[in-house]
Amino acid sequence: MKTSAIVPTLNDMNLARTLTAIQDNQTVPPDEIVVVGLFDAALTDRFPKIKFVDTEQAVCAAKARNMGMQNASGDLFVFTDSDCIPAADWVAKHQAGQKNGKRVLGGGIQLDDPNYWARSDNVSMFHEFATTTEKGERFLLPTLNISVHRSVWEKVGGMDESFPGAAGEDTDWTIRMRQAGYKLHFDPTIQIVHAPNRVVWRDVFRHWYNAGYNNIRVRLRHQSEYQMPSFTRKPFQLRLLSPLIALFITAKLFADRRFLRYWATIPVVYATKIIYCWAAAKSIEDGFAFEA
Protein backbone atom coordinates (compact mmCIF):
# COMPACT_ATOMS: atom_id res chain seq x y z
CA MET A 1 0.00 0.00 0.00
CA LYS A 2 1.74 3.15 -1.19
CA THR A 3 1.57 5.73 1.60
CA SER A 4 1.71 9.51 1.37
CA ALA A 5 2.27 11.52 4.55
CA ILE A 6 0.69 14.98 4.25
CA VAL A 7 1.72 17.93 6.43
CA PRO A 8 0.15 21.42 6.14
CA THR A 9 2.18 24.30 7.57
CA LEU A 10 2.27 28.07 7.97
CA ASN A 11 5.92 28.87 8.66
CA ASP A 12 5.93 26.65 11.73
CA MET A 13 9.35 26.86 13.37
CA ASN A 14 9.09 23.20 14.40
CA LEU A 15 8.40 21.81 10.93
CA ALA A 16 11.92 20.35 10.63
CA ARG A 17 11.34 18.36 13.82
CA THR A 18 8.12 16.93 12.40
CA LEU A 19 9.71 16.03 9.07
CA THR A 20 12.66 14.35 10.77
CA ALA A 21 10.28 12.20 12.79
CA ILE A 22 8.45 11.13 9.63
CA GLN A 23 11.35 10.77 7.20
CA ASP A 24 14.16 9.44 9.40
CA ASN A 25 12.63 7.93 12.54
CA GLN A 26 9.88 5.63 11.30
CA THR A 27 10.20 1.85 11.48
CA VAL A 28 8.29 1.82 8.19
CA PRO A 29 8.76 5.18 6.42
CA PRO A 30 6.07 6.52 4.07
CA ASP A 31 6.66 6.29 0.34
CA GLU A 32 6.44 10.06 0.06
CA ILE A 33 6.00 13.14 2.21
CA VAL A 34 4.03 16.12 0.92
CA VAL A 35 4.37 19.47 2.69
CA VAL A 36 1.91 22.21 1.73
CA GLY A 37 1.87 25.88 2.73
CA LEU A 38 4.51 28.42 3.69
CA PHE A 39 7.91 27.27 4.93
CA ASP A 40 11.58 28.20 5.18
CA ALA A 41 13.12 27.72 1.74
CA ALA A 42 16.20 26.18 3.39
CA LEU A 43 14.11 23.13 4.27
CA THR A 44 13.93 22.11 0.62
CA ASP A 45 17.71 21.63 0.66
CA ARG A 46 17.69 19.93 4.05
CA PHE A 47 14.96 17.48 2.97
CA PRO A 48 15.54 16.99 -0.77
CA LYS A 49 13.36 13.86 -1.00
CA ILE A 50 10.27 15.63 0.30
CA LYS A 51 7.71 17.14 -2.07
CA PHE A 52 7.19 20.78 -1.03
CA VAL A 53 4.14 22.62 -2.39
CA ASP A 54 4.56 26.35 -1.86
CA THR A 55 1.20 28.14 -1.71
CA GLU A 56 3.03 31.52 -1.90
CA GLN A 57 0.46 33.03 0.46
CA ALA A 58 -1.30 31.80 3.56
CA VAL A 59 -4.20 29.44 2.84
CA CYS A 60 -6.70 27.83 5.19
CA ALA A 61 -6.00 24.37 6.59
CA ALA A 62 -8.73 22.83 4.43
CA LYS A 63 -7.17 24.12 1.22
CA ALA A 64 -3.67 23.04 2.29
CA ARG A 65 -4.81 19.49 3.03
CA ASN A 66 -6.84 19.33 -0.19
CA MET A 67 -3.77 20.43 -2.15
CA GLY A 68 -1.76 17.80 -0.31
CA MET A 69 -4.11 15.05 -1.46
CA GLN A 70 -4.16 16.42 -4.99
CA ASN A 71 -0.35 16.30 -5.08
CA ALA A 72 -0.04 12.89 -3.40
CA SER A 73 0.35 9.65 -5.36
CA GLY A 74 -0.32 7.18 -2.55
CA ASP A 75 -3.24 4.83 -1.96
CA LEU A 76 -3.19 5.91 1.69
CA PHE A 77 -3.03 9.46 3.04
CA VAL A 78 -1.58 9.83 6.54
CA PHE A 79 -2.07 13.30 8.01
CA THR A 80 -0.33 15.16 10.79
CA ASP A 81 0.42 18.81 11.53
CA SER A 82 3.67 20.72 11.66
CA ASP A 83 3.46 21.04 15.46
CA CYS A 84 3.27 17.27 15.95
CA ILE A 85 5.88 14.58 16.53
CA PRO A 86 4.74 11.12 15.40
CA ALA A 87 5.94 8.03 17.26
CA ALA A 88 8.38 5.70 15.47
CA ASP A 89 5.65 3.17 14.63
CA TRP A 90 3.16 5.81 13.49
CA VAL A 91 3.14 4.94 9.78
CA ALA A 92 3.39 1.20 10.42
CA LYS A 93 0.34 1.17 12.70
CA HIS A 94 -1.73 3.29 10.34
CA GLN A 95 -0.84 0.90 7.52
CA ALA A 96 -1.70 -2.14 9.65
CA GLY A 97 -5.10 -0.70 10.52
CA GLN A 98 -5.82 0.08 6.89
CA LYS A 99 -4.87 -3.47 5.85
CA ASN A 100 -7.50 -4.67 8.31
CA GLY A 101 -10.15 -2.72 6.42
CA LYS A 102 -10.24 0.48 8.48
CA ARG A 103 -10.52 3.04 5.70
CA VAL A 104 -10.60 5.95 8.19
CA LEU A 105 -8.39 5.56 11.24
CA GLY A 106 -7.52 8.13 13.90
CA GLY A 107 -4.76 7.90 16.49
CA GLY A 108 -4.07 9.04 20.03
CA ILE A 109 -2.71 12.42 21.08
CA GLN A 110 -0.25 12.87 23.94
CA LEU A 111 -1.51 15.86 25.90
CA ASP A 112 1.49 16.57 28.13
CA ASP A 113 3.55 19.63 27.33
CA PRO A 114 6.08 21.42 29.57
CA ASN A 115 4.34 24.72 28.90
CA TYR A 116 1.23 25.26 31.04
CA TRP A 117 -0.75 27.06 28.35
CA ALA A 118 0.00 24.51 25.64
CA ARG A 119 -0.85 21.66 28.02
CA SER A 120 -4.11 23.33 29.03
CA ASP A 121 -5.04 23.88 25.39
CA ASN A 122 -4.35 20.21 24.64
CA VAL A 123 -6.47 18.99 27.54
CA SER A 124 -9.37 21.25 26.62
CA MET A 125 -9.29 20.49 22.88
CA PHE A 126 -8.14 16.87 22.55
CA HIS A 127 -9.08 15.02 25.76
CA GLU A 128 -11.51 12.80 23.82
CA PHE A 129 -8.59 11.56 21.71
CA ALA A 130 -5.94 11.23 24.42
CA THR A 131 -3.69 8.19 24.41
CA THR A 132 -5.39 7.08 27.64
CA THR A 133 -8.86 6.81 26.08
CA GLU A 134 -10.50 3.68 24.71
CA LYS A 135 -10.17 2.13 21.30
CA GLY A 136 -13.31 2.04 19.17
CA GLU A 137 -15.56 3.95 16.79
CA ARG A 138 -15.96 7.72 17.09
CA PHE A 139 -18.46 10.40 16.12
CA LEU A 140 -15.68 12.48 14.51
CA LEU A 141 -11.89 12.57 14.28
CA PRO A 142 -9.27 15.36 14.19
CA THR A 143 -6.81 15.37 11.29
CA LEU A 144 -3.58 15.92 13.20
CA ASN A 145 -3.36 12.12 13.47
CA ILE A 146 -5.47 10.30 10.91
CA SER A 147 -5.15 8.03 7.89
CA VAL A 148 -7.67 8.09 5.06
CA HIS A 149 -7.74 5.70 2.12
CA ARG A 150 -7.75 7.38 -1.28
CA SER A 151 -11.08 5.74 -2.10
CA VAL A 152 -12.72 7.64 0.77
CA TRP A 153 -11.48 10.96 -0.59
CA GLU A 154 -12.67 10.04 -4.07
CA LYS A 155 -16.18 9.28 -2.76
CA VAL A 156 -16.63 11.98 -0.08
CA GLY A 157 -14.53 14.73 -1.65
CA GLY A 158 -12.13 17.07 0.10
CA MET A 159 -12.53 19.50 2.96
CA ASP A 160 -14.76 22.54 2.79
CA GLU A 161 -12.39 25.40 1.96
CA SER A 162 -14.82 28.07 3.13
CA PHE A 163 -13.73 27.44 6.72
CA PRO A 164 -11.18 30.15 7.58
CA GLY A 165 -7.96 29.33 9.40
CA ALA A 166 -7.69 25.94 11.04
CA ALA A 167 -10.84 24.98 12.94
CA GLY A 168 -13.95 22.98 12.10
CA GLU A 169 -12.94 21.81 8.65
CA ASP A 170 -11.70 18.40 9.83
CA THR A 171 -14.74 17.88 12.07
CA ASP A 172 -17.06 18.54 9.13
CA TRP A 173 -14.99 16.32 6.83
CA THR A 174 -14.95 13.26 9.08
CA ILE A 175 -18.64 13.61 9.91
CA ARG A 176 -19.36 13.59 6.17
CA MET A 177 -17.26 10.43 5.88
CA ARG A 178 -19.37 8.74 8.53
CA GLN A 179 -22.56 9.91 6.85
CA ALA A 180 -21.27 8.36 3.61
CA GLY A 181 -21.07 4.99 5.33
CA TYR A 182 -17.48 4.86 6.59
CA LYS A 183 -16.80 3.94 10.21
CA LEU A 184 -14.47 6.30 12.04
CA HIS A 185 -12.07 4.01 13.87
CA PHE A 186 -9.84 5.19 16.71
CA ASP A 187 -6.73 3.48 18.08
CA PRO A 188 -4.96 5.32 20.93
CA THR A 189 -1.78 3.28 20.46
CA ILE A 190 -1.11 5.13 17.17
CA GLN A 191 0.47 8.11 18.84
CA ILE A 192 1.72 11.60 18.23
CA VAL A 193 3.00 14.27 20.60
CA HIS A 194 1.15 17.53 20.06
CA ALA A 195 3.45 20.45 20.87
CA PRO A 196 1.60 23.61 19.77
CA ASN A 197 3.21 27.04 19.74
CA ARG A 198 0.40 28.37 21.92
CA VAL A 199 2.59 29.17 24.91
CA VAL A 200 0.91 32.33 26.28
CA TRP A 201 -2.70 32.94 27.25
CA ARG A 202 -3.42 35.15 24.23
CA ASP A 203 -2.51 32.31 21.86
CA VAL A 204 -4.81 29.85 23.63
CA PHE A 205 -7.76 32.21 23.84
CA ARG A 206 -7.35 33.21 20.17
CA HIS A 207 -7.32 29.51 19.26
CA TRP A 208 -10.55 28.91 21.13
CA TYR A 209 -12.24 31.96 19.65
CA ASN A 210 -11.48 30.58 16.17
CA ALA A 211 -12.70 27.14 17.25
CA GLY A 212 -15.99 28.50 18.52
CA TYR A 213 -16.55 30.72 15.50
CA ASN A 214 -16.00 27.86 13.02
CA ASN A 215 -17.36 24.85 14.89
CA ILE A 216 -20.81 26.25 15.62
CA ARG A 217 -21.28 26.14 11.85
CA VAL A 218 -20.45 22.42 11.88
CA ARG A 219 -22.86 21.83 14.75
CA LEU A 220 -25.69 23.65 13.01
CA ARG A 221 -24.93 22.01 9.68
CA HIS A 222 -25.23 18.60 11.34
CA GLN A 223 -27.57 19.62 14.15
CA SER A 224 -29.78 16.54 13.86
CA GLU A 225 -26.79 14.43 14.91
CA TYR A 226 -25.57 16.84 17.58
CA GLN A 227 -29.13 17.17 18.94
CA MET A 228 -28.52 20.81 19.77
CA PRO A 229 -31.00 22.66 21.98
CA SER A 230 -32.78 25.64 20.45
CA PHE A 231 -30.98 28.26 22.56
CA THR A 232 -27.71 27.49 20.75
CA ARG A 233 -29.13 29.34 17.73
CA LYS A 234 -29.74 32.49 19.76
CA PRO A 235 -26.63 34.61 20.44
CA PHE A 236 -27.99 36.41 23.52
CA GLN A 237 -28.98 33.17 25.25
CA LEU A 238 -25.74 31.49 24.26
CA ARG A 239 -23.70 34.28 25.87
CA LEU A 240 -25.94 34.44 28.93
CA LEU A 241 -25.72 30.71 29.58
CA SER A 242 -22.04 30.38 28.66
CA PRO A 243 -20.81 30.18 32.31
CA LEU A 244 -23.19 27.30 33.01
CA ILE A 245 -22.38 25.54 29.73
CA ALA A 246 -18.66 25.87 30.47
CA LEU A 247 -19.14 24.60 34.01
CA PHE A 248 -21.07 21.54 32.82
CA ILE A 249 -18.48 20.63 30.16
CA THR A 250 -15.51 21.20 32.48
CA ALA A 251 -17.07 19.18 35.29
CA LYS A 252 -17.86 16.34 32.90
CA LEU A 253 -14.28 16.30 31.61
CA PHE A 254 -12.66 16.15 35.05
CA ALA A 255 -15.19 13.67 36.38
CA ASP A 256 -13.13 11.20 34.36
CA ARG A 257 -10.35 10.28 36.77
CA ARG A 258 -7.87 9.83 33.95
CA PHE A 259 -7.74 13.60 33.60
CA LEU A 260 -7.44 14.52 37.28
CA ARG A 261 -3.66 14.65 36.84
CA TYR A 262 -4.34 17.82 34.81
CA TRP A 263 -6.30 19.50 37.62
CA ALA A 264 -4.14 22.65 37.34
CA THR A 265 -5.57 23.27 33.85
CA ILE A 266 -9.17 23.54 35.13
CA PRO A 267 -9.30 27.38 35.10
CA VAL A 268 -8.06 27.52 31.49
CA VAL A 269 -10.37 24.73 30.35
CA TYR A 270 -13.33 26.55 31.91
CA ALA A 271 -12.32 29.87 30.32
CA THR A 272 -11.88 28.31 26.86
CA LYS A 273 -15.41 26.93 26.94
CA ILE A 274 -16.82 30.38 27.71
CA ILE A 275 -14.77 31.88 24.88
CA TYR A 276 -16.07 29.16 22.57
CA CYS A 277 -19.68 30.10 23.36
CA TRP A 278 -19.10 33.82 22.81
CA ALA A 279 -17.34 33.19 19.51
CA ALA A 280 -20.16 30.88 18.43
CA ALA A 281 -22.66 33.64 19.20
CA LYS A 282 -20.64 36.07 17.06
CA SER A 283 -20.56 33.54 14.22
CA ILE A 284 -24.36 33.27 14.32
CA GLU A 285 -24.71 37.07 14.31
CA ASP A 286 -22.36 37.33 11.34
CA GLY A 287 -24.33 34.68 9.45
CA PHE A 288 -21.26 32.48 8.98
CA ALA A 289 -22.74 29.68 11.08
CA PHE A 290 -25.61 29.27 8.63
CA GLU A 291 -23.64 29.37 5.38
CA ALA A 292 -23.87 26.23 3.27
NORPE-V33585 format. One record per backbone hydrogen bond with DSSP energy under -1.0 kcal/mol. NH is the residue of the N-H (numbers start at 1). CO is the residue of the C=O. E is the energy in kcal/mol with one decimal. If there is no record, write none. Layout:
((NH/CO/E) (NH/CO/E))
//
This chain:
((4/76/-3.2) (5/32/-2.7) (6/78/-2.7) (7/34/-2.8) (9/36/-2.2) (11/38/-3.3) (15/12/-1.6) (18/14/-1.7) (19/15/-2.7) (20/16/-2.3) (21/17/-1.8) (22/18/-1.5) (23/19/-3.3) (24/20/-2.2) (25/20/-1.1) (27/88/-2.6) (31/3/-1.4) (32/3/-1.5) (34/5/-3.3) (35/51/-2.7) (36/7/-2.1) (37/53/-2.2) (38/9/-1.6) (43/40/-2.1) (44/41/-1.2) (46/42/-1.8) (47/43/-2.6) (50/47/-1.5) (51/33/-2.6) (53/35/-3.4) (55/37/-1.8) (61/165/-2.4) (64/60/-2.2) (65/61/-2.5) (66/62/-2.4) (67/63/-2.7) (68/64/-1.9) (69/65/-2.2) (70/66/-2.2) (71/67/-1.7) (75/2/-2.1) (76/2/-2.0) (77/148/-2.5) (78/4/-2.8) (79/146/-3.3) (80/6/-1.7) (84/81/-1.5) (85/193/-2.3) (87/191/-2.5) (90/87/-1.8) (93/89/-2.5) (94/90/-1.8) (95/91/-2.6) (96/92/-2.2) (97/93/-2.2) (98/94/-2.1) (99/95/-2.2) (101/98/-1.8) (102/97/-2.0) (103/101/-1.3) (105/147/-2.3) (106/185/-3.0) (107/145/-2.2) (108/190/-1.2) (109/129/-2.3) (110/192/-2.7) (119/115/-2.5) (120/116/-2.5) (121/117/-2.2) (122/118/-2.2) (123/119/-2.4) (124/120/-2.4) (125/121/-2.4) (126/122/-3.0) (129/126/-1.9) (130/127/-1.3) (131/109/-1.1) (133/130/-1.8) (136/186/-2.1) (138/184/-2.5) (146/79/-1.4) (147/105/-2.4) (148/77/-2.8) (149/103/-2.2) (150/75/-3.0) (152/149/-1.5) (153/149/-1.3) (154/150/-2.4) (155/151/-1.4) (156/152/-3.2) (157/153/-2.2) (163/160/-1.2) (172/168/-2.5) (173/169/-1.8) (174/170/-2.5) (175/171/-2.0) (176/172/-2.1) (177/173/-1.6) (178/174/-2.1) (179/175/-2.4) (180/176/-1.3) (181/178/-1.6) (182/177/-2.1) (185/104/-2.1) (186/136/-1.9) (187/106/-2.5) (190/187/-1.7) (191/189/-1.1) (192/108/-1.4) (193/85/-2.1) (194/110/-1.4) (195/83/-2.8) (199/197/-1.5) (204/200/-1.6) (205/201/-2.6) (206/202/-2.3) (207/203/-2.1) (208/204/-2.1) (209/205/-1.9) (210/206/-2.3) (211/207/-2.1) (212/208/-2.4) (213/209/-2.5) (214/210/-2.3) (215/211/-2.8) (216/212/-1.4) (219/215/-2.5) (220/216/-2.3) (221/217/-2.2) (222/218/-2.0) (223/220/-1.0) (225/222/-1.3) (226/222/-1.8) (227/223/-1.9) (232/229/-1.5) (233/230/-1.8) (234/231/-1.7) (238/234/-2.4) (239/235/-2.4) (240/236/-2.5) (241/237/-2.5) (245/241/-2.6) (246/242/-2.8) (247/243/-1.9) (248/244/-2.4) (249/245/-2.3) (250/246/-2.6) (251/247/-2.5) (252/248/-2.2) (253/249/-2.2) (254/250/-2.3) (256/253/-1.2) (259/256/-2.3) (260/257/-1.1) (262/259/-1.7) (263/260/-1.7) (265/262/-2.4) (266/263/-1.7) (269/265/-2.7) (270/266/-2.7) (271/267/-2.1) (272/268/-2.7) (273/269/-1.5) (274/270/-1.4) (275/271/-2.4) (276/272/-2.2) (277/273/-1.8) (278/274/-2.3) (279/275/-2.6) (280/276/-2.4) (281/277/-2.2) (282/278/-1.9) (283/279/-2.2) (284/280/-2.0) (285/281/-2.2) (286/282/-2.3) (288/283/-1.0) (289/283/-1.3) (291/288/-1.6))
//
